[in-house]
Amino acid sequence: MEKKIIITNRFRNNTLRVYQYLLKEFSVKTAYRFLDRLEKRIEFIAKNPEIGKASVKRINVRSILFTPHNQIFYRYKKNTIEILCLFDMRRNPKKRPY
């Protein structure tokens, strides 16, 4: 059974920044491909919520690799999945939010 998906503002803002960067530095096609792959990864998480690696910092938070440079953090509860953050792993690991 698929879970209800909740998208946080933080995740939306992170995604918008990456999308705008891709538009500016690459192409519309690359930016749309990024969004399409992101949507599919979120659907995959909804179908397989326990697949992500458990966070050592927070209870019920998991992460899954999205691209070689981006990781999706999400909170898995009984009937919901809250998509928390899209984290650029090239940043300082100490700033990792979860």
ABEGO torsion letter per residue (X at the ends): XBBBBBBBAAAAAAAAAAAAAAAAABBAAAAAAAAAAAAAAAAAAAABAAABBBBAABBGBBBBBABAABBBBBBBBAABBBBABBBBAABBAAABAX
